[in-house]
Amino acid sequence: QVQLQESGPGLVAPSQTLSLTCTVYGESITTNGYNWNWIRQPPGKGLEWVGSIRNTGSTMFSPSLKSRTAISRDTSKNQFTLQLSSVTPEDTAVYYCVRNKGGWGQGTQVTVSS
């Protein structure tokens, strides 16, 4: 059974870069057929897909966030990392790492504030 766990700072200053890591247990992130996603939920709003990295290492991003988003991976640690640059308070949200075909992390609150 796959398990995902987000980690990273809970508070980021405006204009800085948000960096979150997802550690995956029970499944290799290089297994064929899986995408590994970042999804967020701002307070009082619905879920928003941020981007994903495929088992091949290729990435896809939400068009609205593409210019500020990078996703990378460390296969030796079975982790993938989100970096969101130039953050504003509108980036405040609970951030989830998610495997397609099932599997969510518990989510981590990130607040953008000075």
N, C-alpha and C positions, 0 to 999 in steps of 0.2 A: 504494500500500500504506500503510495507516494505521500510524502509530507513536505511542505514548503514553509520556510521561516524567513521573514523579513528582518533586517537589522539596519540600523542607521540612526542618525541624530533625529531627535524629535522637534528640534527648533533650528530654523535656518534664518539668517538675516536676509532682508531684501537685497536683491542684486547678486547674491551669492549663488553657488551651485549646490543643489540638493543631490545627495548621493545615497542610494539605498542598495543593499545587497540581499539577494534571495539565495538561501542555501537549500538545496534539494536533497532529500533523503528517500531512498527506496526506488529511485529511477535515475538513470544517467541522462543528463541533458543533451547528450549526443544520440540518444536512441531515435531511430528513424520514425518520422511521423508526428513528432511532438513539436509544438510551439510553446515558448515560455513567455508569458505576458506580464506586463504591468498594467494594472487597472486602478483607478482612484475614484474616490467619492468625496466631493467637497461637502461641507456641512449643509444640510437641507436640500441637497441635490442628488441626482441619480448617478449611476456608475458611468465612468468615462474611461474608454480604452486609451492608454498612453502609447503603447508600442509593444513589440515582441521581437524575440530572437528565435530563429528556428534551430533545429538540431544541426543544421549545416553551418550555422553561424551567421547566416544572412539576417538582416534586420528590416523591420517595417515600423513606421511611426504614424501616429495620428497627424493628419495634415495641419491641424491647428497648432500642434506642438513640435512639428518636425524640425523647425529651425533651432530649437533649444534642447533637443533630446538626443541622447546617445545611450545605447545599450551594448554592453560588452559581456564577456564570459570568461571564466577560469575553469577549464574542464578538469584540471587537476584537483580542484576543490569542489567541483560540481556546483558552481555558483554562477549567477548572472547578476549584473549590476546596472542600475538605472542612474543616469546623470541628467539632471534637468537644470539648465543654466539660467541665469538672469531671473531668478524667481521673484514673484510678487506675492502679496497676500492672497491673491486669487488662486495660487497654487497650494494653499492650505487644504489638506484633505487627508483621509485615511487611504494609504497606499497598500495595494494588495499585489502579491505575485501569484500568478495563476497558470496552471497548465491547461492547455486545451484538452479536451476529452476527459476533464475531471481533475480536481485538485486545486485547493485554494490555501494560501497562507492565512494566518489569523488577522493580518492587517496591522499596519503601524501608522500612528498619527504623526503627521508632519505639519508643523505650524510655521508659517513664514511671518516673522515679526522682528522688529528691532527691540 
